[in-house]
């Protein structure tokens, strides 16, 4: 998968070079333009994932650039840069279709966060468009790939809850496709034309997560330079996916419980209650009953989340779906990568059926994508799949069979370096195959480098 393409437009040389350098270091493909006119010319010639433009330029300012971008490339995300004193203009840009704005002066980290959010929103729009095309009024369950008896039960549950405002909790191991089920619930019901907003509850600290969920008022804490709208408000009328919802800290659980019960909350630093019409969908891979016993999950929050429970079975319990999944992902990745790979040998299919898939559908998907990218054969055989001879395996009892004394950190480091080697040191592609972000990849490599220096 190619790096995200970003066009930076600014008539100030120092600012343009500063933004370019920061984005190049973050592993993006960056081009620049010294004026609004030059930027529009580049947009007419090439496709970009994101345009980062200054607002105050002459003769064509950032708002005019924004309007032309939306005409030429509606799918391109736009971030506007502006000085603090022209915040009203930035708000006007948001009304005109900008995805985000960033106040000067800003740090490289703040810029990268804004770009990451824009890419995430763009990807969500694309996924929603794809799902909207794939899902008809009754929902096309073939799009989820899997017609086994356990999956038929899941589909029936989706049908029953799609039009209900009731909170849904989707339980299942990592990699089973919980988010896809959540999207199916949203797009299969009356809210399908309203926002589908996702937040990963395990990825943020308690303070950041509270602001992300509920928003904050200007001045409510250090760095809160303006009011921020939270995910609950953004999802008003639609659905809010709380991914790994049971990872929320104990101090934040009461506020979430109130929001679930009352559909009402206050922004951080705010006093006015805000009411929203949001259907909540939570996902978790934890043993929730054990979490309650251990005191890390409030029992009343569990009951409020578990109004409608959907259990997504692991792949090893629906092996009859494996052939269909293999063919689906092969066709998809061969098309995406422009590869003439048409099928699997019988031995490869047997290998897939025998393997226990500890990483479930996500592991199967990554295995096929890796093979498509690295293979030169038209038909994939057992030799094209690394899990045949290395990596974690499971015993007949379902437990991982690993070499004694090998730590998780050592396995992770070896896997990252081996994947980088296989991808020709392309960090973006390696991160994609490993199922992590480029930023996580970069932080891991920095951690390894610092560790080597200290030895």
N, C-alpha and C positions, 0 to 999 in steps of 0.2 A: 504494500500500500504506500503511495507516494506521500511525502510530507505536505502538510497544509500550506497552501500558497497565500501569501499576504502581500498586499500593496499598501505602502506607506506614502501618504501625500502630505507634504509640509513645505512651505516656502522658506522656512528657517533652516539653514544648513546644519547647525549644531543639533537642533532637536531631531531633525530627520535622521541624522547619522546615529544619534543616541538610541532612537527607537529601533533603527535597523540593526545595530550591534546587539541590543538586548534580545531581539527576536531571533537573530541568527544563532546566538549562544543557546537559545532555547530549542534549537534544532528545527526551526521553520524555514521554508523557502521564501525569501523576501526580495521584493523589488520596490524601487522608490520612484517618486515623481516629485518635481520641484514646484509644481503648480497644479491647480485644479484642472486646467485644460489638458495638461500632460497626463494627469491621472485618468481622465475620461478617455483620452486617446488609447491608453494602455488597456482600459476596460473594454474598449471596442475590439481590441486585438486578441485578448487572452481572458481566460476564466480565472477568477480568484475566489478563495474561500472567505477571506476577510479583507475589507478595506479599513485601514486606520487613517483617518484624515483630521487635519487641524480644522477648526471652525473659522478662525479669523485669517482669511487669505483674500487677495485681490488679483485680478478682477473677479474670478470665480471663487466664492467662499465655500465653506464646508457644507452648508445646507444645500447649495446648488449641486455640489458633488454627490451628496446623499440622494437627491432627487434623480440625478442621471444614473447613479448606480442601480437604483430600484427599477429604472426603466430598462437598462441594458442587461442586468443580471439580478433578477428578483431573489434568487437563492443566496446571493452573496451577503454575508453579515457585515454590518458597519459599526465601527467604534469611532466616536468623535473625541478629539482632544481639545481641551479648553482651559483657559485660566480661571481661577476661582471667581474672579469678579464678573464673569460672563456665564454664571450658572444658569440664568434664565434662558439663554440661548441653547445651552445643552439640553434643558428640559424640552425646549421647542423641537430640537433635533429628535428626541425620543418620540415626540408626537408625530413627527414626519416619517418615522420608520427606523430610526437608528436602534441598534440592539443594546448599546451601552455607551457611557461616556466616562472619561477619566480626566481628573483635574490635574493641571500642571502646578508645581513640579510633581512628578511621580517616580517611584522606584521601579527597577526592572521587575521585581516580584509583583507589584501592583499591575503592571502592564501584562505580565504573563497570566495573572489570574483573570483579567478582563478578556484576554484572547481565549483562554481555556473555556470560559463560560460561553463566549460567542460560538466556539466550535461545538460545545455540548448542545447549545440550543439549536444550532444548525443541523447537527446530527439528529436531534429529537424531531425536528420538523421533517427531515427526510424519512425517518422511521415512521412517523405518523402518516406521512403521505403514502409510504409503501403499504402500511397496514390498512389504511383507508381504502386503497385500491384492492387489497387482498381480501378484505372482509366485507361481505355483503350484509344485508339487513339481518340475516339470521346467523351470520359469522361463518366463514369458511374454515372449518377446523382442520382441513388438510394443510392449511398454511402453517400449522404448528408441527407437522410431520410426526405422525404416530397414531396408529389406529388400533393399538392393543386394548384389551379390556380395561386395564387401569386408566389409560388415557381417555377412553370413552366415558368413564366415570367423571373424570375431570371436566370434560367437555359439557356433560350434562349439568354439573354444578355451575359452570360458567353461564350457561343458558339461563339457569334459574335466578342467578344473582345480578345479571348484567343490568337490569332495569331497576334494581333496588338501591336505595340510598344507604343500606346497611353496611357497616364496616366489615371488611373481609381480611382475614389473615391467611396468607399462603405459606405453608410450611413445607420444607424439603431441604435436602442436602445442597451444598454449593454446586452450581453447574447444572441443576435440573431444569432450569428455564422458568423460574418464578416470575421474573420480570415480564416475560412473554405472556404468561397467564394474566398478569395484572393488566397489560395492554389489551389483551383480548376482552377482559371484563369491561374496560372503559369503552373500547371501540365497538363492542357488541351491544351497547345499550343506548339509552336516550341522551347520554352525555358525550357521545362520540365527536360532536362538533365543538365541544368546549375544551379548555386546556387539560392536558395530561402532564402533570408536573412531578418530577422525581427528585428526591433528596436521599443521599446515602448517609444514614445516621451513624454508621460506624467510622466514617472518614473524618469527622469533625469533633473538636473538643466540645465540652458542654456549653461554654460561652459562645463559641462560633455557631454551634448548632441552634441555640436559642434564637440568635439573631437571624439565622438562615430560615428558620421555620416561621417566626413571628414578626420579623422585621425589627427596626429600631428607629428611635427618634434622633434628630440631630442633637449632638452634644451629650448623648446618654452614656458614652464612654469615650476614652481616648481614641481618636481616629474616626469617630462618628461625625464626619463633616457635613453630612446631609441625611435626610430621612431615607430609610431603606424599606422597600416593600418586601415582606416575607413570602415564603412559598405558599402558606395557607391562603393569603390574599390573591396571589397569582393564579391559584387553582380554583378560585371562586366560580361556581357553576359547573366545574368539571371534577376531575379526580386527582388526588394527591397520593403518590406512591412513597411510602416510608420504607425504604429498603433497609433491611437489617434493623427494624424498629426496636427490637429488644436489646440493642446495644446502647440505647439512650441511658445516660447516667441517672442515678437515683434522685439527684437534686432537680433534674429537669422533668422527671416522670409526672409529678403532680400537675405541672402546667400543661403537659400534653394530655393528661387525663381530663382536665377541665375542657380543653379545646375539643376533645372527642365527644364529651358528654353534652356540652352546651353549643358547640360550633361557634365559640366566642373566645376571645383572647385580647390581650393588650400587647402592643409593641414593647420592646425593651426600652425602658425609660418613659413609657407612655402611661396615661391614666384613663384614656377613653376606650371603652370596650369596642371591639370590631367583630361584627357577625359575618359569617360566610356560609355559603351553601356548598359544601365540599364532601364528596364521597371518599373516605379514607380506605386505602388498601395497604396493608403491611405485609412484609415478608420477613422470614427468619429461618435460619438453619440450626437454631439452638434447641436444646432440650428444655422447654419452658417450665415444665413442672419441676425440674431440678433447679432451674434458676430461681423459682419462687422459694423453694426450700432453702437455698443458699442465701436468700435475702438480696439478690441483685435485681429482681423484678417484682414490682408491686403486684399483689394478687388482683386488686381491683382494676389495675391497668390491663392485666392479662384478660380478664373477663370482658372489658370494654373492647379490646382488640379482637377477641376471639368470638365475635357475634356469629360470623359465618366462617367456618374453617375449611380450607381446601388443602389436602395433602397431595403433594406432587411426588410420585414414586421415583426412586433412583433408576438409572438406566438398567442396572443388573436385574431389576424386577420386571422389566418389559423388553426383554432382548429381541422379541419379534419385531420391534420397531427399528432395530439397528440397520438392516439392509436399506430401508427407506431413507434413514438419516444419512447413510453413506452416500447414496446416489444424489440426494438433495444437496449436500455440501460439496460434493465433487463438481456437480454442474455449476453451482454458484461460484466457487473459487476458480475453476477453470475459465469461466467467462470473465471474472474480474481481473484475472492475471493474463488473459490472452493466451492460454495454454491449450494445446490440442491433446487433452487427456480424457479418455472416453470411458474408463471403467477400472475394475479390480480383477485380479486373478482369483480363482477359487480359493487358493491358500490364504490370500489376504482377507477374503470374506470370512473364512474359518477362523483366522486370527482375531478378527474383530468380535466374532461371536463368542470366542473363548475368553477374551480379556474381561476382567471384572469392572472396568471403568470407574475407578475411585473418584475421578473428576466429572463423571456423568457426561451429559451432552456437550458441555463446554470442552471437555477433554477430547471427545471424539471430533468435534469441530476443529479444534486447534491442530489435532494430529493430521487431519485431511488437508487443512490449509498449508501446513508445513510441508507435507509431501508434494502438494501441487506446486509450491514455490520452488522447491529444491530438486524435483525429479525431472529427468530428461526423457522418460519413457511415456508411451501413450497409455499403457496399462500399468497400474500400480500393484506391486507385489509386496510380500511381507517385509522385504529388505528396505522398503521405503518408510517404514514406521518404527521410530526409535523405541517405543515401549516394548517392542518384541525382545530386545536384548539389554536394555538399560532403563534406569529410572525406577520409581517406586512400583512394586507389585503387591498383590494381595495373596495371602494364603487361602486355602480352601475354607478357612473359618472367617475370611473377610478381613483379616488383619494385614497391615503392611509388612512385607518381608524385606527388611533393610539390613545392611551390613552393620554389625555391632560396633558401637563407638562413633559412628558417623552422626554429626549433629545436623539439625535442621538448617542452621546457618551455613554450614559447609555445603550441604546439598543445594541450597538456594544459590550460593555463589558459583558453584560448578555449573549449574543449569543455566545461569545467566551468561556466563562466559562461553559455554558451548553453543547456546543459541545465537550469541553475537557472532561467533565464528561461522556458523552455518549461514548467517545473513550478511556475510561480508562486512561486519562491523556497522551495519545500518541499525542505529538505535531505535528508530521509529518502527521498522519492520520487526525487530526482535521483541520490542515491547508489545506489539500487537499479537505476536505468536504466544508470548508468555501471559497475555491477559492483564498487563499492567500499563500504567500511563508512562509517557516519555519522561515526565518529571520524576516519577518513582525510579525509573531506570537510571536517570542521571544521579539521583541521590544515592542509590545503591553503589554505583561505580565510584562516586566520590568517597563514600564510606570505605570501600575496599582499598582505594588508593591511600587514604589517611591511615588505614590499618597497616598497610604494607610499610609506610614510612616510619611507623612507630615501632616496628619489630626490630 
